[in-house]
Each structure stands twice: as C-alpha cells, then as structure tokens.
Amino acid sequence: MRHGTHDRSDEATLDHYITAEEHLPDEECTETTLQITDAETKRIFEARVRIAREPDELTDPQRLTVVTGPHETVSKEWYVELLDEIDAAGINEDLLRRLAREQETTSNIVNTRSDDLKVVLTYLVEAGQYESTAEALRELAFERLAEDRPALLEAYDAVRTEFEADPLRRALMDQE
C-alpha cells in the first residue's frame, strides 16, 4: 500500500497490534523501537517502527491499539508501520543480513587503534600462545562474544548459512 492511498475498506485486512501509551515516542512518524503485542497471537516483541494517528501518514499502515490508564482499560486507535522486527534477544536480523551482504564487497580489516591492545596481543604472540596478533584478537573476541552475546553469534551463523546455501538469493541481492 502506498503513501496516501489507504482505503478504509482495507482496514479489515490489516494486522492488529497493541502497545502501551508509555512506549510511544514523543513525535509521530519518527523511526523508533517499540514493544508491541500481536493482537491475534498475543506474541510480544520489539520492532523498529513508525507510528501515526492517521494511516495516510505511513507507507504500510497496520492497526495499533494504544492502551492507557492505571489498568490499561482506555484505548486509542493509531497506526503502525513495521520496519524491522527485533527478536527476543534484541537481535535485528535484517540489520545483520544487510551488514553480511555489505561485508562481501568491503575490507575485512578491523582497526582498533589501541597501543595497549597491540602491546598485550603482541605479548601473547611472543609468549607463544598465538601465531599472530590477528589470530589472538579473533579468538579472544569470539570467546568473549560467545560468553556475552551468544544469541548474536547464533543469529549471524544462521544469516551466514542462508547466504552460503542459496546462490540464487546471493545473486539477486547483488543486483539490488
């Protein structure tokens, strides 16, 4: 559905979401992250969205019931446009896919510009614990990520597997 072409008869086919007024941003139509509930499945999730009081202000409006009051018994009807869903662990898989796609054509060098880190990594290499500073940094970074952000590594592994397993998808994405 394109901006400005919303037909009120389409409202019956719109998805329906619910959120609390306290989660709304100060300004309409600004991009924000919002916790919403799917009215049909009752699944609660976060998504990058735009919200508006009128459907014509959004490209792909979906109904959004905004509940207020001490017992959330008062509601207002708004509209929401879902841009990206963020999974329960806070991982934006669309962003991860975009970055993986972009990485195919850019340098894979990460520069920390840190004298302290360089000295410590070089020490580990010269002490015989690693073959190179790059190997030490990769191993230490991945170990830390595995401890602190396992959901991110799992999501990235799934994204990377998608790219590797589907040459047609990769070819089509390269044409975009």
N, C-alpha and C positions, 0 to 999 in steps of 0.2 A: 504494500500500500504506500503510495507516495504522499509527500507532504501536501496538505491542502485538499486531498481527495477522499477524506474519510466520509463514508456513507453511514448514517446512523443505523440502517438496516443490517450492517455488518456486525453490530455490537454483539449479537447472539453468538457469533463465531469466534469472538475474541477470547483469549485465555484470560483468566482472572487471578489476580494476585492480591495479597493482603500485607500491610505493614502498619507499624505504629507511627503516630504523628511525630514522636520524638526522634525517629530515624530520618525524617525528611531534611533535605538541605535547606538553607535559607532562601536560595533563589531557584525558581523554576527553570527547567531546560538546561541546567548545568549538569555536566557529567559528574557522577558521584557513585560511591559504593553504597549499596542499600541492602539491608537484611529484609527478605520478603518470604512469604509463605505462598505456595501454590494452593489456591482455594480448593481445587479438586482433590489433589493427592495429600494435602497437608504437609508436604515436604518443605522444610525451612532451609533456605540457602542464601548466600550473598551473591550479588551480581553488580557489575558495572552498568549503570542505567542513566537515563534521563527521565525526569517526571514533569508532568504539566497538568493543569486543571482542564485543558481542552485538548481533545485528540488531534485536532488540526495542527497543533504545535509540534507534533512528533512525526517521524517518518513511518514508524511501525508501532502504533499505539496498542497497548493491551490494558484492560480494565485493572485499576488498582483501588482497592478499598482501604482507606486510611482510617484506622480506629484511634479514638481519643477518649479522654475521661479517665477517672480513677479506676474504673472496672472495664475500660475499653468497650463501653456499650454504645458510644456515639460514633457514627462513621460518616465519612465524606467520600464521594466518588472522584477519583483522579484517574490519570492515565500514566502508564509507564512504558518505556521503550527499553528492552533488554539489549545491552551491547555485548557483554561477555558474562558468562556465569563463572563464579569463583567457587571451587569445590570446598568441601568441608574443612580441608586442611589449609585453606587460604591460597591454593594454587590456581592461578589464572592460566588454564591450559591453552587458550587462544594466544595469549602473550608468549607462552613458552614455544608454541608452534611457530609463531612469527619469528622469534629470535633464532630458532633452529634453522628455519628456512633462510634467514639472512646470513647466518653463520657459514652457509655453504659457499658464499661468494666473498667473504671477508677474511682478514687475517685472524689466526687463532692465537696470537701472542697476547698475553695478559701482562701488563707492566704495572708493578706495584710502586715503583719509585720510592723504595724504602731502604736506606742504608742499613738499618738494624736488621731487617728481614734478610737482606743479602748476606750480612755477616753470619747470621745464625744458620742459614741454609748452606753457605759455603763451609762452615764448620762441620755440619753433618756430612757433607760430601768428603771433606778431607779426613774426617774421622772414620771413613769407610762405611757409613751407614746407608749411603745412597750413591748412585753412579753419577748423578748430576743435580744441579740445583733445580732444574725443571722437574726431574723425577721426584725429588723431595717435596717440592711445592705441590705437585699433582697429588701425591699420595697423602700428604698431610691435609690438604684441602678436602679431598674426597672422604677421608676418615672423619674429619670434623663435620662435614655435611651429612654423612651417614648417621652420625650421632644426633646432630641438632635439627636436621631438615630431611628426614627420610622420605617424607611424602613428596617433597620437591624432586628428589632423585628418582623415585618411583614414577612420578608423572613424566619426567624427562625421558626416562627409559622407555615408557610407552609411546611418547611422541617420536623419539628416535627410531623405535621399531616400526612405527607407522611409515615413516619416510623411507626406511631401508626396504620394507616389504612391498611397497607399492610404487613401482617405477612410473606407472601412468599418472598417479597423483603428483609425483615429483615433477614430471614433465609438464603437466597442466599448471602447477603452481609456478613453475619457472616462466611460463608465458604471461602470467599476470602482471 
